[in-house]
Amino acid sequence: MEIRIENLTKAYGDFKAIDNMNLTIADGDLVGLLGPSGCGKSTTLFMLAGLNKPTAGRIFFGEHEVTDIAPEDRGIGLVFQNYALYPHMTVEDNIMFPLINRKVPKNEARDRAYEMAKMVQLEGLMKRKPKALSGGQQQRVAIARALVKKPEVLLLDEPLSNLDAKLRVETREEIRRIQQEVKITTIFVTHDQEEAMSISDKIAVMEKGVLQQYEVPQKMYLNPGNLFVATFLGTPQINVFDAEVHDGKIYCAGNMLRSGCMVPDGSYKGGIRPESFNVTLLPSAPDAIRAEASHVRMTGRELQIRFNLGANEFRLLVHSDMQIGVGTPFYLTTREKQILLFGQDGKTVGKF
Amino acid sequence: MEKKSMKGYLYLAPALIIILIFTIYPLIRAFMLSFMEDYNLVNGSYKGINLENYIDIFQDRHFIKALTNTGIYVVFVVPCSIALSLIIAVLLNSHIRFQGVFQTIFFLPYVTSTIAIGIVWGWIFNSDYGLLNQLLSWFGIKSIPWLTSKQYALPSLIIFSIWKSMAFDILIFLAGLQTISEDLYNAARVDSTPRWRVFWRITVPGIGPMISYAFVMGMINAFKVYNEVYALFRGKNGPAGSANTVVFYIYDKFYNQSKYGEASAAAVILFLIVLGLTIIQRTLTGKKE
């Protein structure tokens, strides 16, 4: 089911939790609503669910406008952050509950519940109470309960935030698998950019109630629409520096990083990802910049090196076999098309 | 270690001493008294150690009447109070306007003296110009002699007590309701759960421990009913003893008739009933968990 959000606004008094949001989600996509806490992503999700009423704007599921339709009539499955399993019912009763409410005969309801349980691999736990399940299992019960009524849209609020690190990676793959199997349009809320990038078909990044960008993960990572998106995606964070452009050349604290750029002269914010440097111990090119490591951190796969250009601090990542210690001088160039320039308003000017 | 535990007992001592003197000792003493035939409080003499007191009270129709009255009282007051309180608590919890005002109103009976409430209800029940009869007259019901007839004394007491004990029940139910996650109700909404099923499958189980607690406490308190009788019937036990209760009987035997043994025997019987019901209740709710 295609989901279309038109000029959606949610205001609490003077505060706009969601400001004029427009978004179209294609049928069958898995979409991550990503942003820092308080950015309005959960509010958006609950408006899609119908539990929150928008102040203005419209929501369409397919051809039908659902803005004023009650949650139970929207054909949605909703998974809460804390799962909201009914604590006094068994797993079986929890999964059957939405069907019983829709007056599905008990036998059929039970069959469908077991079918669902099989898909989320819960067989054998059906007679347990939620309390006797691990976090990951509870999560799967919640998903089964949301899917058992065959909704057209699946909404998940921070589905992984209550799980430990290892389980989180497993569960997100699990969510992806289930979503692919059911082929249901799915929207999940998260504040974890890695989580969003790894399983989403598309990511919607939000900040302060405003949709910043809606894009395929790889494209968004490589071509962020603005400085916020650039800094929000990726760990370690993208390096942001004061950039000057003269005659098509990008400088940082007097060091020329790139020439031949078609940008008007002036001051910009520059951005370059830690993995986008070429580092050598001897000068590899005439315009290689000399720098000294101020901190070196070994993370196993790679070395994380900090250095300064003028007042700008940078982090870069190199393969861990590189022999660089604190104070070691090295030479660096930047990979093609990896320097981002942002205007004073934060909007992306270009990639060089 | 030794020294440390000594210090601990020292801290406990003041409370322990008071409990020993005013609770444990009287308990044992009453138990002993109940077996002493014709005990004399002045010189401590008694005829013998036997079951005479128990035989006497069970042959006393006033005791049987008090016991039945108390039984009827408990059977009506506890479940009615819990049911009504549950409904009111759920309504109060549903984000209505002036929620705080209503909460205060419903909690007032709990902090007000029973005697004061008794006086007010005395007026409500008044057969000539009472509010209740006024209200009933609108429905064409003739004026009822609530407090002055043998027939209506116990029902009046029960109505009064239900109203009074609701305050406490509402309070703990409200506290319980607030522990039920809002998400559960939202989940139920998305699952298109009918209201009555939300109530029975989410709300009631959610405050199950509170209901069970209210039940035990309500039952124990109801078996001990005395103040309410005293307040409503101005120190009497209703017209011709028609609203007599076990504790009222014990009090009367002890202070007015100076039959210490019989009073103690009645107290022991009451204790055993409450103990028995509490054990039954605990095993029943204990099994569920």
Interface residues (C-beta under 8 A of the other chain):
Chain A: A49 L51 A70 P71 E72 D73 I76 G77 L78 F80 Q81 N82 A84 Y86 P87 H88 M89 F97 P98 N101 R102 R145 K149
Chain B: S181 D183 L184 N186 A187 A188 R189 V190 D191 S192 T193 P194 R197 R201 I202 P205 G206 G208
